[in-house]
Amino acid sequence: MRQKSKLLGAGLGATLLLCSTGCAKLQSRDEMNKGVQSYKANKYPDAVQHFKEAVQLDPGNQNAQLYLATSYMTQWVPGAESPDNKKNYDAAKQEFDNILKKEPSNSLALASMASMAYNSAQSGTPEQKAAALEEAKRWNQRRIEVDPKDPEAYYYLGVINWAESFPPIRDARIAGKMTANDPGPIKDAKAREELKGKYGTQINQGIEELDKCLARDKENEDAMSYMNLLYRSKANLEDNPDAAKADIAQAEKFFNQSLDTKKMKALRPAKKTEAS
């Protein structure tokens, strides 16, 4: 009889545990739904509280954790120096990092980390900007490792290569009193060779990355625009005017392609939604 009582007690305990776990998951889902409603209404602090509660109730609710991280990120303003802004930035990074520890290939978390690093480079000291761009590079390289077909990661790698190489080339042009109508090469041979040694390979890599982006997204007009910019940078580092002229011809080709693609997209009929 005592043995039977023990078995009944153990069975009841297991039932209560299952009920408790199931109830927590239901409550977590309810909190997540409330969080989504707050997020859609742009009430991000409220959304954060709901998503935090959802994660606490069910640590396995990854959608709630993604929403939580995104809610913090949405409140972050790149370049703003307030303590609250830094708190949102740090919290977003921490939550995305937690997700990646559980699922290293989570594409949304990787893209968000890459985006935050890239946007961080818009402000700060030159050293901080350089460090942020290098971090953004690493995140986008990880995105490609996870999904080699993702055109956006290649696009950002191309943009970053341009962003790192453009300022010193611009400064050399200014120092050489070159006008906007002067395509290059940079007139100071010593300065040109130094810049070519530092950034020539990087510019070529940027062109290669954007070429990979366009191979996967043939109508990416932004990639075409940066191809134009990279070829103009390349023209500044050439050894002779003829080579620079060939680069400018390539730049013009991509510039015109970008304009044509924008016009083509604007003329397309809008896609019908299910409600229309």
Backbone as a ProteinNet text record, in pm:
[ID]
protein_1_A
[PRIMARY]
MRQKSKLLGAGLGATLLLCSTGCAKLQSRDEMNKGVQSYKANKYPDAVQHFKEAVQLDPGNQNAQLYLATSYMTQWVPGAESPDNKKNYDAAKQEFDNILKKEPSNSLALASMASMAYNSAQSGTPEQKAAALEEAKRWNQRRIEVDPKDPEAYYYLGVINWAESFPPIRDARIAGKMTANDPGPIKDAKAREELKGKYGTQINQGIEELDKCLARDKENEDAMSYMNLLYRSKANLEDNPDAAKADIAQAEKFFNQSLDTKKMKALRPAKKTEAS
[TERTIARY]
84.4	0	88.5	196.1	286.3	358.1	394.5	459.8	367.9	240.2	141.3	126.5	129.3	117	235	355.6	474.6	464.6	412.7	397.3	297.1	186.6	85.5	143	223.1	285.1	381.3	459.9	555.5	482.5	373.4	295.1	231	179.1	116.9	218.7	341.3	446.8	486.1	495.4	530.7	421.7	295.6	181.9	183.1	208.5	213.2	328.1	442.6	557.3	526.8	462.5	425	326.7	230.5	128.8	193.6	287.4	357.7	437.8	510.2	590.2	501.8	391.4	299.5	235.7	199	138.4	237.8	364.3	467.2	486.3	481.9	498.1	379.7	259	140.4	148.5	191.4	205.6	313.8	421.7	529.1	477.3	398.9	342	249.7	173.2	81	158.7	267.8	350.5	416.5	458.3	519.7	419.5	296.5	193.2	167	166.3	148.5	267.4	385.6	506	502	454.6	444.6	347.9	236.7	139.4	202	276.4	343.5	449.7	522.9	628.1	567	457.3	391.9	334.5	301.2	248.7	360.5	487.2	606.1	623.1	566.4	583.3	694.5	816.7	928.3	964.2	961.9	989.2	888.3	759.5	657.8	686.2	724.7	755.4	869.9	972.9	1086.6	1041.8	955.2	909.3	833.1	747.8	671.3	764	858.9	949.2	1042.1	1087.1	1169.5	1092.2	965.9	882.3	863.3	843.4	824.6	947.8	1066.9	1190.6	1211.4	1177.4	1191.2	1098.1	975.9	879.7	920.5	981.1	1021.7	1153.2	1267.7	1398.9	1418.8	1338.7	1349.4	1270	1201.2	1120.9	1214.6	1274.3	1375.4	1315	1190.4	1127.1	1113.5	1078.8	1067	1203.2	1308.8	1442.8	1488.4	1453.5	1485.9	1412.1	1284.3	1206.1	1263.8	1307.7	1365.1	1490.6	1579.5	1702.8	1671.9	1575.3	1538.8	1474	1397.2	1334.4	1439.8	1543.3	1653.7	1723.7	1752	1823.7	1745	1613.7	1530.3	1535.6	1556	1561.7	1699.2	1799	1934.7	1948.9	2006.2	2029.7	2180.2	2232.2	2376.3	2429	2535.3	2597.6	2551.9	2434.7	2384.9	2465.7	2494.9	2588	2521	2389	2322.1	2342.1	2340.2	2353.9	2245.9	2121.6	2012.6	2036.8	2094	2120.5	2227.2	2332	2436.7	2381.1	2289.4	2227.7	2150.5	2076.6	2002.1	2096.6	2207	2306.2	2367	2410.6	2472.4	2374.5	2249.4	2147.6	2116.6	2107.3	2080.6	2193.3	2317.3	2431.8	2433.3	2402.8	2402.7	2297.4	2177.4	2069	2098.1	2149.9	2184.8	2298.4	2391.6	2501.1	2448.2	2350	2288.4	2224	2159.4	2095.1	2199.9	2310.4	2414.1	2490	2492.9	2554.2	2472.5	2339.7	2251.7	2244.5	2244.9	2230.9	2328.5	2452.5	2553.6	2519.1	2426.9	2393.1	2264.7	2215.6	2091.1	2113.6	2050.7	2077.4	2034.4	1921.4	1874.7	1969.4	2015.4	2108.3	2240.5	2291	2416	2401.7	2289.7	2266.9	2252.8	2188.6	2169.1	2301.6	2384.2	2516.1	2600.3	2592.9	2666.8	2617.1	2485.6	2426	2463.8	2460.7	2495.5	2642.2	2729.1	2871.4	2892.7	2828.2	2843.9	2791.7	2675.1	2617.4	2697	2766.5	2852.2	2967.5	3005.5	3118.8	3084.1	2959.8	2919.8	2960.1	3006.2	3047	3164.7	3223.8	3337.1	3469.4	3578	3712	3747.9	3847.1	3889.4	3922.6	3984.8	4019.6	3894.3	3794.8	3669.1	3593	3593.5	3526.7	3592.6	3726.4	3800.4	3772.4	3768.8	3742.4	3601.3	3504.7	3365.6	3350.5	3418.8	3411.8	3473.6	3583.6	3646.5	3555.3	3485.8	3390.3	3275.6	3226.5	3118.7	3163.8	3289.1	3344.5	3335.8	3380.9	3383.1	3242.6	3145.7	3008.2	2954.4	2985	2936	3006.5	3131.8	3202.3	3139.6	3097.3	3027	2893	2825.3	2698.1	2719.6	2828.4	2857.5	2890.9	2961	2991.8	2862.6	2764.5	2635.9	2550.1	2549.4	2466.6	2541.3	2617	2693.6	2606.2	2476	2386.7	2329.5	2359.1	2302.5	2372.6	2305	2372	2405.6	2326.3	2344.9	2481.2	2526.9	2656.6	2770	2765.6	2866.9	2857.8	2735	2714.8	2784.7	2761.9	2821.3	2973.4	3025.9	3171.3	3229.1	3159.4	3203.6	3195.9	3086.7	3068.2	3176.1	3204.4	3305.1	3443.4	3476.2	3605.5	3616.3	3506.2	3507.6	3520.3	3441.8	3441	3578.3	3653.9	3786.5	3890.5	3874.3	3976.4	3948.7	3825.2	3790.3	3851.7	3843	3891	4036.2	4132	4270.4	4289.3	4213.8	4222.3	4164.6	4052.5	3991.7	4088.8	4153.4	4246.8	4365.4	4412.1	4524.8	4484.1	4360.9	4311.5	4304.1	4255.7	4245.6	4385.3	4476.6	4614.7	4677.4	4639.8	4691.8	4612.3	4514.3	4429.3	4362	4316.7	4246	4099.3	4040.7	3899.3	3813.4	3682.4	3589.5	3593.1	3630.3	3634.5	3764.4	3858.5	3986.2	3974.9	3969.3	3944.1	4061.7	4180.6	4298.7	4391.3	4502.4	4549.8	4589.5	4611.1	4661.4	4797.8	4817.1	4935.8	5065.6	5059.3	5178.9	5212.3	5316.9	5351.1	5380.9	5451	5485.5	5359.6	5271	5144.8	5060.3	5059.8	4979.9	5030	5162.4	5218.6	5192.1	5200.5	5171.8	5026.1	4935.2	4792.9	4762.9	4830.4	4809.9	4856.6	4969.5	5019.5	4925.6	4861.4	4771.9	4631.7	4581.4	4439.1	4408.8	4511.7	4485.6	4416.7	4470.8	4411.7	4272	4254.9	4125	4017.6	4052.6	3956.6	3918	4017	3987.6	3898.5	3924.4	3839.9	3697.2	3684	3550.8	3474.5	3542.3	3479.4	3438	3524.9	3492.3	3370	3362.1	3248.3	3118	3120.8	2999.7	2962.3	3063.5	3036.8	2963.3	3002.1	2933.6	2791.1	2775.2	2640.5	2550.9	2601.2	2520.8	2496	2584.7	2561.9	2441.8	2414.1	2303.1	2179.8	2200.4	2089.9	2116.8	2074.6	2111.9	2053.2	1951.2	1886.3	1917	2029.3	2067.6	2133.3	2053.6	2105.1	2204.4	2192.1	2287.9	2426.5	2430.3	2558.6	2621.4	2538.1	2588.3	2646.7	2580.3	2628.4	2765.2	2784.4	2913.6	3020.1	2980.2	3075	3128.5	3040.2	3078.8	3182.5	3156.1	3246.5	3381.7	3378.6	3504.1	3591.6	3529	3607.6	3667.2	3596.9	3651.2	3770.3	3759.5	3874	3992.5	3963.9	4068.3	4141	4063.9	4123.1	4228.9	4209.2	4303.7	4439.2	4443.1	4566.3	4636.7	4583.7	4644.7	4777.9	4859.3	4992.3	4990.7	4884.5	4879.7	4735.8	4717	4583.4	4494.8	4554.2	4473.2	4405.2	4480.1	4422	4313.3	4337.6	4236.3	4111	4131.6	4018.4	3933.6	3999	3926.4	3843.4	3898.5	3824.4	3703	3721.2	3609.7	3499.8	3539.1	3438.1	3355	3421.6	3351.5	3260.1	3312.1	3232.8	3106.2	3120.8	3005	2903.8	2953.9	2864.9	2778	2839.8	2762.9	2672.1	2716.7	2632.8	2505	2520	2403.9	2314.1	2375.2	2296.8	2211.7	2270.8	2197.6	2076.1	2095	1983.5	1876	1919.3	1823.4	1743.7	1811.3	1743.9	1640.3	1675.5	1579.7	1456.4	1479	1365.9	1279.5	1344.6	1271.7	1184.8	1239.7	1163.6	1047.3	1069.4	963.4	846.3	874.8	769.5	692.2	743.3	674.1	544.2	440.2	315.7	335.6	274.4	287.1	228.3	294.2	244.3	116.9	18.8	-106.8	-88.5	-144.1	-142.8	-268.3	-271.1	-387.8	-514	-494.5	-612.1	-668.4	-586.9	-633.2	-703.2
-120	0	125.9	118.7	232.8	254.9	143.6	152.1	216.5	177.6	232.9	383.3	422.6	563.8	643	581.5	647.7	667.8	564.6	572.7	679.7	685	787.5	926.7	939.8	1069.3	1111.7	1016.7	1047	1084.4	1011.8	1040.9	1178.4	1211.3	1342.3	1453.7	1429.2	1529.5	1554.6	1446.2	1459.4	1534	1503.1	1570.8	1719.4	1754.2	1895.6	1968.1	1897.8	1957.2	1984.6	1886.4	1904.3	2017.8	2024.4	2129.7	2266.3	2272.7	2398.2	2443.2	2347	2379.5	2425.5	2353.3	2389.4	2525.1	2552.8	2682	2795.4	2773.4	2875.5	2906.7	2802.5	2823.8	2901.7	2869.6	2943.2	3089.5	3112.8	3249.5	3324.2	3252.1	3311.7	3355.5	3268.6	3302	3423	3429.1	3541	3671.6	3667.1	3786.5	3828	3729.4	3761.7	3830.8	3781.9	3844.7	3988.6	4010.4	4147	4234.5	4174.6	4247	4285.4	4193.5	4221.2	4337.3	4337.5	4447	4580.5	4581.9	4705	4747.3	4649.6	4679.9	4743.8	4686.7	4741.1	4880.3	4909.3	5041.2	5139.5	5097.6	5179.8	5208.1	5123.8	5137.4	5041.5	5077.9	4985.6	4953	5050.3	5013	4911.3	4928.3	4830.9	4695	4698.2	4573.4	4499.8	4573.6	4513.3	4438.6	4499.9	4436.3	4307.4	4310.6	4190	4079.1	4114.9	4013	3957.8	4043.7	3995.5	3893.9	3925.9	3833.7	3702.9	3712.2	3592.1	3501.6	3561.6	3483.6	3422.4	3497.9	3445.7	3326.5	3335.9	3226.9	3103.5	3126.4	3015	3050.3	3015.5	3046.9	2988.3	2889.6	2830.6	2905	3012.1	3090.4	3184.5	3132.7	3209.1	3327.1	3312.1	3424.5	3543.8	3516.2	3624.6	3689.6	3608.5	3664.1	3747.5	3704	3782.7	3916.6	3911.1	4034.2	4125.9	4067.2	4145.7	4218.9	4145.5	4205.7	4315.7	4288.3	4385.2	4509.1	4492.3	4607.2	4698.7	4639.8	4721.8	4793.4	4719.3	4776.4	4890.4	4876.4	4978.5	5110.1	5100.5	5221.6	5288	5215.5	5269.4	5366.7	5484.5	5586.2	5597.9	5555	5561.9	5704.1	5717.2	5847.3	5923.5	5889.9	5959	5914.4	6008.8	5981	5958.2	5958.7	5948	5810.5	5803.6	5674.4	5574.3	5622.6	5533.2	5473.6	5554.3	5505.2	5395.2	5418.3	5316	5189	5207.9	5093.3	5007.7	5072.6	4998.7	4926.2	4991.9	4930.4	4805.7	4820.9	4708.9	4594.1	4628.9	4525.8	4450	4522.3	4457.6	4360.6	4404.6	4318.3	4194.4	4214.3	4101.9	3998.5	4046.4	3953.3	3879.2	3951.5	3883.7	3783.7	3819.9	3728.7	3602.6	3619.5	3504	3410	3468.3	3388.1	3310	3378.6	3314.4	3206.3	3217.2	3110.7	2982.6	2998	2882	2836.1	2932.6	2901.1	2988.5	2946	3028.4	3068.6	2998.9	3028.5	3110.5	3168.6	3246.4	3368.8	3370.9	3473.4	3613.1	3622.7	3753.8	3813.6	3732	3781.2	3824.7	3746.3	3782	3912.3	3925.8	4047.1	4169.1	4151.1	4262.4	4305.7	4208.5	4242.2	4315.3	4271.1	4336.4	4479.2	4496.5	4628.1	4724	4675.3	4761.5	4804.6	4712.1	4746.5	4849.9	4829.7	4923.3	5062.3	5067.8	5197.1	5265.5	5186.7	5245.2	5323.1	5286.5	5351.4	5489.6	5530.4	5661.4	5773.3	5739.1	5841	5788.5	5880.5	5841.2	5889.7	5852.1	5889.4	5806.8	5849.7	5769.1	5624.6	5606.6	5471.8	5389.7	5453.6	5384.7	5348.7	5439.9	5413	5295.6	5296.2	5188.6	5054.6	5053.2	4929.2	4879	4971.6	4932.8	4874.4	4934	4881.6	4742.6	4721.7	4589.2	4485.9	4527.9	4437.6	4403.7	4506.6	4483.5	4386.3	4397.3	4303.7	4160.3	4142	4005.4	3946.6	4027.3	3976.4	3939.9	4021.8	3991	3869.6	3850.2	3728.5	3604.7	3618.7	3507.5	3479.9	3585.5	3567.6	3486.5	3514.3	3442	3296.1	3271.4	3132.9	3055	3121.6	3056.6	3043.9	3150.1	3149.2	3218.1	3143.2	3202.3	3265.3	3240.2	3295.2	3431.5	3478.7	3604.6	3724	3798.5	3908.5	4026.2	4045.9	4163.2	4163.5	4047.2	4040	4082.5	4037.7	4077.8	4228.8	4279.4	4422.9	4504.1	4467.2	4543.9	4531.3	4416.9	4404	4499.4	4510.9	4605	4748.9	4783.1	4919	4952.3	4857	4879.5	4900.5	4823	4841.6	4980.9	5030.5	5167.4	5268.3	5248.9	5343.7	5356.1	5246.5	5250.7	5316.1	5300.3	5349.5	5491.5	5536.2	5664.6	5786.2	5798.7	5922.5	5959.3	5865.4	5905.2	5942.5	5879.3	5914.3	6053.5	6081.4	6215.2	6321.3	6292.8	6390	6414.8	6310	6325.7	6409.7	6393.4	6474.7	6621.7	6646	6784.4	6845.9	6766.9	6815.8	6848.2	6772.1	6795.1	6896.4	6960	7062.8	7011.6	6885.6	6826.8	6864.4	6897	6933.9	6809.6	6826.6	6714.7	6662.3	6746.9	6706.6	6636.5	6629	6561.8	6416.6	6319.2	6179.8	6110.7	6162.4	6094.3	6053.6	5994.9	5953.5	6072.3	6044.6	6145.5	6190.2	6321.8	6376.8	6350.7	6352.1	6329.1	6179.5	6145.5	6004.4	5929.8	5996.7	5931.4	5901.2	6000.4	5981.1	5873.2	5873.3	5773.5	5632.3	5613	5479.8	5431.7	5523.9	5487.3	5443.6	5518.3	5485.5	5354.5	5334.8	5210.8	5090.4	5107	4998.7	4966.1	5068.5	5048.1	5003.6	5060.5	5042.5	4981.5	4961.8	4907.7	4771.7	4680.4	4546.4	4554.4	4643.5	4657.4	4704.7	4799.4	4848.4	4735.8	4658.7	4545.6	4441.8	4419.8	4326.5	4377.9	4509.8	4569.1	4548	4565.6	4542.7	4396.4	4305.5	4162.1	4127.8	4187	4158.9	4209.4	4328.2	4382.2	4304.1	4252.8	4167.9	4041.1	3985.3	3867.4	3902.5	4020.9	4066.1	4074	4136.4	4153	4020.7	3923.4	3790.4	3723.3	3763.2	3704.2	3794.3	3921.8	4018.7	4117.3	4080.2	4153.4	4294.5	4322.3	4453.8	4537.1	4511.7	4587.3	4718.4	4822.3	4949.9	5014.5	4984.4	5039.1	4978	4848.9	4784.1	4845.9	4877.1	4941.5	5079.5	5152.9	5286.8	5278.9	5178.2	5164.5	5108.9	5032	4992.2	5117.8	5211.1	5338.5	5408.8	5414.9	5483.5	5412.7	5279.9	5204.9	5219.8	5218	5235.3	5376.6	5474.6	5611.2	5619.7	5547.6	5541	5471.8	5364.6	5288.8	5377.2	5464	5551.6	5643.7	5682.8	5772.8	5707.5	5574	5503	5440.4	5462.7	5404.3	5472.9	5402.7	5455.2	5553.1	5551.8	5640.8	5683.1	5793.9	5846.1	5750.2	5669.6	5577.8	5472.6	5419.4	5320.8	5385.2	5510.1	5582.1	5605.8	5638.6	5662.9	5536.3	5420.1	5292.4	5266.2	5300.5	5284.3	5376.2	5499	5594.3	5547	5484.9	5429.7	5322.3	5237.4	5135.5	5200.5	5303.7	5375.1	5433	5495.2	5554	5446.4	5331.7	5221.4	5180.7	5163.7	5123	5234.4	5359.3	5472.6	5475.1	5458	5457.9	5336.3	5221.5	5101.8	5122.6	5190.7	5218.2	5306.1	5411.4	5500.7	5426.7	5346.9	5271.8	5171.9	5107.1	5008.1	5075	5191.9	5265.9	5305.3	5352.9	5391.9	5271.2	5159	5036.9	4991.1	4995	4952.5	5046.2	5175.9	5274	5256	5205.1	5187.7	5056.7	4967.6	4839.6	4859.3	4786	4794.7	4742.2	4806	4764.3	4624.1	4544.4	4410.2	4416.7	4336.4	4334.1	4255.3	4309.4	4237.9	4154.3	4065.2	3977.9	4057	4173.2	4251.9	4329.3	4355.5	4437.8	4354.4
0	0	0	85.8	93.2	-40.6	-106.2	-236.6	-338.8	-332.4	-425.4	-402.4	-275.8	-241.6	-296.7	-288.4	-342.5	-493.2	-560.2	-705.3	-744.5	-668.4	-695.5	-673.8	-567.9	-538.1	-647.4	-695.3	-802.5	-930.4	-960.3	-1080.1	-1072.5	-951.8	-932.9	-948.4	-894.9	-906.2	-1050.9	-1128.2	-1270	-1345.5	-1311.3	-1377	-1347.6	-1219.3	-1180.6	-1250.7	-1264	-1331.7	-1477.8	-1544.7	-1685.2	-1701.5	-1606.9	-1611.2	-1593	-1496.3	-1468.8	-1590.1	-1652.3	-1771	-1885.8	-1905.6	-2013.8	-1990.7	-1865.7	-1832.8	-1856.7	-1819.2	-1838.2	-1986.6	-2069.2	-2213.9	-2271.3	-2221.9	-2267.2	-2224.8	-2102.1	-2052.6	-2131.3	-2162.9	-2241.5	-2378.5	-2440.3	-2571.3	-2562.6	-2453.2	-2433.7	-2417.7	-2338.2	-2319.5	-2451.3	-2531.1	-2658.9	-2751.3	-2753.6	-2837.1	-2793.7	-2662.3	-2611.8	-2653.2	-2648.6	-2689.5	-2836.4	-2920.1	-3064	-3088.7	-3016.5	-3030.8	-2991.5	-2880.2	-2836.3	-2937.6	-2991.9	-3089.8	-3214.7	-3262.2	-3382.4	-3358	-3231.6	-3195.8	-3160	-3184.2	-3155.1	-3005.9	-2921.6	-2776.6	-2733.1	-2768.8	-2753.7	-2608.7	-2514.8	-2374.9	-2321.2	-2358.5	-2317	-2380.8	-2508.3	-2579.3	-2510.2	-2469.3	-2400.3	-2275.5	-2196.2	-2072.5	-2100.6	-2201.5	-2236.8	-2287.4	-2371.9	-2426.4	-2318.4	-2225.7	-2114.4	-2030.6	-2005.1	-1927.3	-2002.3	-2133.6	-2215.6	-2209.9	-2214.3	-2209.9	-2071.3	-1967.3	-1831.1	-1808.1	-1862.1	-1847.1	-1926.6	-2043.2	-2129	-2197.4	-2136.1	-2194.5	-2333.7	-2369.7	-2502.9	-2608.3	-2570.1	-2665.5	-2741.9	-2847.4	-2921.3	-2996.4	-3042.5	-3110.5	-3017.8	-2891.4	-2794	-2770.8	-2767.6	-2745.6	-2865.3	-2985.5	-3104.5	-3102.9	-3065.4	-3055.1	-2947.6	-2836.6	-2727.5	-2775.9	-2841	-2893.1	-2994.2	-3082.3	-3186.4	-3126.5	-3018.4	-2951.6	-2891.3	-2832.6	-2781.6	-2897	-3004.9	-3119	-3182.9	-3191.6	-3253.2	-3175.6	-3044.4	-2961.3	-2963.1	-3015.3	-3020.4	-3136.9	-3109.2	-3212.4	-3234	-3349.3	-3373.3	-3355.1	-3279	-3259.9	-3137.3	-3084.3	-2965	-2843	-2753.9	-2644.6	-2509.2	-2502.3	-2372.6	-2309.9	-2175.4	-2106.6	-2147.7	-2164	-2203.7	-2341.7	-2431.4	-2566.1	-2563.5	-2484.1	-2470.8	-2406.3	-2311.2	-2245.2	-2345.8	-2436.9	-2538.7	-2634	-2669.4	-2758.6	-2693.3	-2569	-2497.5	-2477.3	-2444.2	-2421	-2549.7	-2661	-2790.3	-2826	-2811.4	-2842.9	-2754.3	-2626.2	-2533.1	-2569.8	-2605.3	-2639.6	-2770	-2869.2	-2994.7	-2971.6	-2883.7	-2851	-2783	-2693.9	-2626.5	-2727.6	-2827.2	-2931.7	-3010.8	-3045.3	-3126	-3049.6	-2918.4	-2838.5	-2849.7	-2859.4	-2873.8	-3019.7	-3109.1	-3252.9	-3332.6	-3350	-3416.6	-3559.6	-3621.9	-3761.5	-3775.6	-3665.7	-3674.7	-3763.7	-3878.6	-3979.8	-3934.7	-3863.6	-3818.8	-3715.2	-3621.8	-3520.1	-3583.8	-3679	-3746.8	-3825.5	-3898.2	-3977.4	-3886.4	-3772	-3678.2	-3616.3	-3578.8	-3524	-3628.7	-3753.8	-3862.4	-3882.3	-3878.5	-3897.3	-3785.5	-3660.6	-3548	-3554.1	-3591.4	-3603.3	-3713	-3827.9	-3940.4	-3903.4	-3839.3	-3801.8	-3691.9	-3609	-3505.3	-3566.7	-3688.7	-3754.3	-3809.2	-3795.8	-3846.5	-3751.7	-3631.3	-3534.6	-3452.6	-3373.4	-3289.8	-3345.5	-3279.6	-3325.5	-3449	-3525.6	-3640.9	-3603.2	-3485.9	-3440.9	-3410.9	-3347.1	-3315.7	-3443	-3540	-3668	-3739.8	-3739.9	-3807	-3740.4	-3607.2	-3533.8	-3561.9	-3569.6	-3595.6	-3735.9	-3833.7	-3970.4	-3979.4	-3909.2	-3910	-3842.8	-3736.5	-3672.1	-3767.3	-3837.5	-3934.5	-4043.6	-4085.5	-4184.3	-4133.7	-4009.4	-3953.5	-3945.1	-3905.2	-3896.8	-4034.3	-4134.8	-4269.8	-4328	-4292.7	-4336.1	-4272.8	-4147.1	-4082.8	-4150.6	-4193.2	-4264.8	-4392.1	-4461.4	-4586.1	-4557.3	-4448.3	-4409.8	-4385.2	-4325.9	-4295.7	-4421.5	-4503.7	-4624.6	-4738.7	-4818.3	-4928.9	-5037.3	-5033.3	-5135.6	-5097.2	-4976	-4927.2	-4992.8	-5081.7	-5151.7	-5060.5	-4954.1	-4868.6	-4800.3	-4756.1	-4688.1	-4781.8	-4907.7	-5006.1	-5031.3	-5036.8	-5058.9	-4950.4	-4823.8	-4714.7	-4711.6	-4748.6	-4755.4	-4861	-4973.3	-5076.7	-5028.9	-4961.8	-4909.8	-4806.4	-4717.9	-4613.2	-4675.1	-4777.5	-4844.4	-4904.6	-4959.3	-5012.2	-4898.2	-4790.5	-4678.3	-4612.9	-4609.8	-4548.7	-4639.9	-4770.2	-4862.6	-4914	-4909.2	-4970.2	-4899.2	-4764.7	-4700.4	-4731.9	-4724.8	-4756.5	-4903.7	-4991.5	-5134.5	-5156.6	-5092.1	-5100.3	-5050.1	-4935.9	-4878.2	-4970.6	-5037.4	-5130.5	-5251.2	-5296	-5407.9	-5366.3	-5246	-5196.8	-5184.6	-5128.7	-5113	-5248.7	-5352	-5486	-5565.4	-5500.1	-5562.2	-5689.3	-5683.2	-5796.9	-5789.7	-5902.7	-5907.5	-5928.1	-5911.9	-5930.5	-6073.2	-6167.8	-6309.2	-6347.7	-6253.9	-6281	-6233.8	-6325.9	-6287.7	-6220.1	-6237.4	-6182.5	-6295.3	-6263.3	-6130.8	-6041.7	-5912.7	-5820.5	-5871.3	-5875.5	-5941.5	-5864.9	-5731.2	-5650.1	-5655.3	-5728.7	-5751.9	-5622.2	-5529.7	-5403.4	-5321.9	-5312.4	-5238	-5304	-5437.9	-5511.2	-5484.1	-5485.9	-5462.1	-5320.2	-5225.4	-5085.8	-5070.1	-5130.8	-5123.2	-5196.4	-5308.3	-5383.7	-5302.4	-5231.8	-5148.6	-5033.5	-4978.5	-4864	-4905.6	-5016.6	-5046.5	-5183.7	-5266.3	-5399.9	-5395.3	-5313.8	-5301.4	-5241.7	-5143.8	-5078.2	-5175.9	-5262.5	-5362.6	-5458.3	-5502	-5590.7	-5521.7	-5392.9	-5316.8	-5306.5	-5286.3	-5280.7	-5410.1	-5521.8	-5652.7	-5666.5	-5621.2	-5627.6	-5542.5	-5422.7	-5334.1	-5396	-5453.4	-5515.3	-5641.1	-5709.2	-5826	-5783	-5667.6	-5613.5	-5570.7	-5514.3	-5476.9	-5599.9	-5706.5	-5828.4	-5900	-5881.5	-5938.7	-5872.4	-5745.9	-5670.2	-5666.8	-5694.9	-5696.2	-5808.7	-5927.6	-6049.3	-6054.7	-5972.9	-5976.9	-5852.2	-5789.8	-5670.8	-5714.9	-5726.7	-5776.7	-5679.8	-5550.5	-5454.8	-5475.9	-5504.9	-5534.6	-5659.6	-5758.3	-5880.6	-5848.7	-5759.2	-5721.4	-5654.8	-5569.3	-5503.1	-5596.9	-5696.3	-5801.3	-5870	-5899.5	-5958.2	-5870.6	-5740	-5647.9	-5636.1	-5630.7	-5618.1	-5743.3	-5860.6	-5982.3	-5990.5	-5937	-5934.4	-5838.1	-5725.6	-5634.3	-5701	-5773.8	-5843.8	-5946.1	-6013.1	-6114.5	-6054.6	-5929.7	-5863.8	-5839.2	-5834.6	-5799.9	-5920.3	-6039.4	-6159.1	-6190.6	-6268.4	-6301.5	-6418.1	-6498.4	-6614.1	-6643.8	-6716	-6745.5	-6824.9	-6913.2	-6993.5	-6905.8	-6808.5	-6716.8	-6631.9	-6590	-6511.8	-6595.5	-6723.2	-6812.9	-6829.2	-6834.8	-6846.4	-6720.4	-6603.8	-6478.2	-6474.7	-6520.2	-6521.3	-6615.7	-6726.1	-6818.4	-6748.7	-6670.9	-6592.9	-6488.7	-6423.7	-6323.1	-6385.2	-6499.5	-6568.4	-6607.5	-6647.8	-6685.5	-6567.4	-6451.6	-6334.7	-6284.5	-6297.4	-6258.4	-6341.7	-6471.9	-6561.6	-6537.8	-6510.5	-6479.3	-6354.5	-6256.6	-6133.2	-6160.8	-6239.1	-6273.9	-6352.2	-6450.5	-6532.8	-6449.2	-6354.9	-6269.9	-6180.1	-6125.2	-6042.1	-6122.5	-6244.8	-6331	-6364.1	-6395.9	-6430.3	-6313.4	-6193.7	-6075.9	-6048.4	-6072.4	-6047.1	-6142.7	-6263	-6363.3	-6347.9	-6265.3	-6246.4	-6169.2	-6208	-6129.7	-5989.3	-5892.5	-5753.6	-5736.9	-5653	-5627.3	-5544	-5582.7	-5508.5	-5378.2	-5272.7	-5145	-5134.8	-5035.2	-5018.7	-4989.4	-4922.7	-4885.4	-5003.5	-5106.1	-5218.6	-5325.1
[MASK]
++++++++++++++++++++++++++++++++++++++++++++++++++++++++++++++++++++++++++++++++++++++++++++++++++++++++++++++++++++++++++++++++++++++++++++++++++++++++++++++++++++++++++++++++++++++++++++++++++++++++++++++++++++++++++++++++++++++++++++++++++++++++++++++++++++++++++++++++++++

